[in-house]
Amino acid sequence: MSEPDDEIQQWARLAAMAADDKLADDTIIIDVGEVFSVSDYFVITSGSNPRQVHAIVAGIEERLTRDGGPKPLRIEGRDEREWVLRGYGTFA
């Protein structure tokens, strides 16, 4: 990957903190770099309803943008708001 591992981990942690700021449930960061070639980390969290899922996604985007983080390379599930995958390359 192009970014140093510490920086990638920092962005994943920032995304997790942003999710928690929006009262996300069960937020975890999983290091998948050893077994998954597409990303180094997964940030997984949940919301209780579509409105909260939208707020979590928006909060993560705002925080990463404000702090100079990466932009997502792909976004899936945004319209449904039941699940959302934001792929940043080095973390998802």
Stockholm file with secondary structure:
# STOCKHOLM 1.0

chainA/1-92         MSEPDDEIQQWARLAAMAADDKLADDTIIIDVGEVFSVSDYFVITSGSNPRQVHAIVAGIEERLTRDGGPKPLRIEGRDEREWVLRGYGTFA
#=GR chainA/1-92 SS CCSCHHHHHHHHHHHHHHHHHTTCEEEEEEECTTTCSSCSEEEEEECSSHHHHHHHHHHHHHHHHHTTCCCCSEEESTTTCSCCEEECSSBC
#=GC SS_cons        CCSCHHHHHHHHHHHHHHHHHTTCEEEEEEECTTTCSSCSEEEEEECSSHHHHHHHHHHHHHHHHHTTCCCCSEEESTTTCSCCEEECSSBC
//
